[in-house]
């Protein structure tokens, strides 16, 4: 992937991630690996969310 294409992908991935999409979902949607998407986000200076989703409460 050449520089301008990679930059366009990075902008798209960053905006979708900050809107709440997961790294795994972005990897699947773009046909890239989890590691590739993770690397693009970190290189773009995005603060990554913690692992895991919303915690489920146990029923009392």
Secondary structure, DSSP 8 states (H G I E B T S, - for coil): --HHHHHHHHHHHHHHHHTT--HHHHHHHHT--HHHHHHHHHHTT-----SS--------
